Amino acid sequence: MSPVWGHVAGVLIVLMMVTFIGIWVWAWLPHHKRTFGWLARLPLEDRTAPADDAIPPTDEEERR
């Protein structure tokens, strides 16, 4: 194998790592908390989703 493949593999690994970290940071952004909280409670609910598919407010939002 030529030394070029080592550099190509290194660049690909760095790109994959940056992509993973970017997705991880995106998932932990504060404005996703409401959606992810709703999705986490979804399996525990007995009723079906609202007709308009609106995300219901969280307990914190209802208290305000």
Order of alpha helices (4+ residues) and beta strands (2+ residues): alpha-alpha-alpha
